[in-house]
């Protein structure tokens, strides 16, 4: 049973689950992946904590993980990029394998077979400050480019708009920042915050073809891992 | 913590979760309702069981409910109409209150304040055969009307199309059956299978204003119940 440590935010978790269903080869209910989701919306703000402006979310994340373990999850995914700042700490506390969203994105970028130019990042201030992407993508030979300070402030504001349900207002802000990154030489722009694809779902084909959606990458990595599990052993807890 | 006994089907559960998020008054992640979802896609087919053509899904539903209890759920909802055939059996096995989707629909119909004409039902063959709606809606003074046998066969086929991801093909079939029910005198048509609103999401305003979406009604009933819980006691397990 796939365990989803979610709720960061709640709409992003729903978007992840929809992408999980779509990524699963299925013709009837029973072909889908049994999934246990903890939408722990009460987890303290991850970005505020990384910036030293809020409480540590790790205890609440550990409590949600314990609920998933108690419910019989056998493999964990976290549809929130910023939360991966605590990936190692969470993994240290459980025997269940926790997929890493940046590895899922790296697999996507490797499949694109791009060798020149940096990878653009649209991410929360917390994800950037924690250095999640540059360090982990460097292992695959990728360098990263982020918006300038004004652009990053715009991205952060757009993420908050999505969390408040004001998705339509966030879209043009994020599109402009994605285009700035491609103008600066990025061959791909990673939507490295799970709120961002919610706003860019209606982006035109030209822009969509340049974007790597971390939520979708994680969903496809989950399907691949669970189908491999199902071959190795029955999908029961 | 709200527990969702889901996966019947998986996409309908995602639709329910999206409606739950939208129905919640929230400006930030932490305003949302902590939710534990078991998307138990491996539960045997409910309709086949009611028609005497498949195994009993109750043991698998009880196992999913046990996972939710183990994970700390304090209140349960089931975003699948047909599964409510086993509502009483599930409720008998747990101290956690299980909301009833037909009661949520009845509340909606009462709010509409319609006193004349029957209520149309677009539902699975299992829901109709189990008599879930007529019996429970009669307590509120409503009578029900269902499609004729050919129409009902078309509805059943459309539900299977949605489960196979062929949503666009299902839409015109369901729209035609909804219009037949209104032509026969129904003032409201209940989308009494959680696959059906997935197909009718793009219906025109004229038709949409006549439809009562059971998924949405259940989501709003959950929000009301959980907000009342939060006033009575903190929302922790």
Boltz contact constraints between the chains, C-beta under 6 A:
constraints:
  - contact:
      token1: [A, 9]
      token2: [B, 29]
      max_distance: 6.0
  - contact:
      token1: [A, 10]
      token2: [B, 21]
      max_distance: 6.0
  - contact:
      token1: [A, 10]
      token2: [B, 32]
      max_distance: 6.0
  - contact:
      token1: [A, 11]
      token2: [B, 21]
      max_distance: 6.0
  - contact:
      token1: [A, 14]
      token2: [B, 17]
      max_distance: 6.0
  - contact:
      token1: [A, 14]
      token2: [B, 18]
      max_distance: 6.0
  - contact:
      token1: [A, 17]
      token2: [B, 14]
      max_distance: 6.0
  - contact:
      token1: [A, 18]
      token2: [B, 14]
      max_distance: 6.0
  - contact:
      token1: [A, 21]
      token2: [B, 10]
      max_distance: 6.0
  - contact:
      token1: [A, 21]
      token2: [B, 11]
      max_distance: 6.0
  - contact:
      token1: [A, 27]
      token2: [B, 164]
      max_distance: 6.0
  - contact:
      token1: [A, 28]
      token2: [B, 163]
      max_distance: 6.0
  - contact:
      token1: [A, 29]
      token2: [B, 9]
      max_distance: 6.0
  - contact:
      token1: [A, 29]
      token2: [B, 41]
      max_distance: 6.0
  - contact:
      token1: [A, 30]
      token2: [B, 42]
      max_distance: 6.0
  - contact:
      token1: [A, 32]
      token2: [B, 10]
      max_distance: 6.0
  - contact:
      token1: [A, 32]
      token2: [B, 41]
      max_distance: 6.0
  - contact:
      token1: [A, 34]
      token2: [B, 40]
      max_distance: 6.0
  - contact:
      token1: [A, 34]
      token2: [B, 41]
      max_distance: 6.0
  - contact:
      token1: [A, 34]
      token2: [B, 42]
      max_distance: 6.0
  - contact:
      token1: [A, 35]
      token2: [B, 39]
      max_distance: 6.0
  - contact:
      token1: [A, 36]
      token2: [B, 38]
      max_distance: 6.0
  - contact:
      token1: [A, 37]
      token2: [B, 37]
      max_distance: 6.0
  - contact:
      token1: [A, 38]
      token2: [B, 36]
      max_distance: 6.0
  - contact:
      token1: [A, 39]
      token2: [B, 35]
      max_distance: 6.0
  - contact:
      token1: [A, 40]
      token2: [B, 34]
      max_distance: 6.0
  - contact:
      token1: [A, 41]
      token2: [B, 29]
      max_distance: 6.0
  - contact:
      token1: [A, 41]
      token2: [B, 32]
      max_distance: 6.0
  - contact:
      token1: [A, 41]
      token2: [B, 34]
      max_distance: 6.0
  - contact:
      token1: [A, 42]
      token2: [B, 30]
      max_distance: 6.0
  - contact:
      token1: [A, 42]
      token2: [B, 34]
      max_distance: 6.0
  - contact:
      token1: [A, 67]
      token2: [B, 71]
      max_distance: 6.0
  - contact:
      token1: [A, 67]
      token2: [B, 72]
      max_distance: 6.0
  - contact:
      token1: [A, 70]
      token2: [B, 70]
      max_distance: 6.0
  - contact:
      token1: [A, 70]
      token2: [B, 71]
      max_distance: 6.0
  - contact:
      token1: [A, 71]
      token2: [B, 67]
      max_distance: 6.0
  - contact:
      token1: [A, 71]
      token2: [B, 70]
      max_distance: 6.0
  - contact:
      token1: [A, 71]
      token2: [B, 71]
      max_distance: 6.0
  - contact:
      token1: [A, 72]
      token2: [B, 67]
      max_distance: 6.0
  - contact:
      token1: [A, 163]
      token2: [B, 28]
      max_distance: 6.0
  - contact:
      token1: [A, 164]
      token2: [B, 27]
      max_distance: 6.0
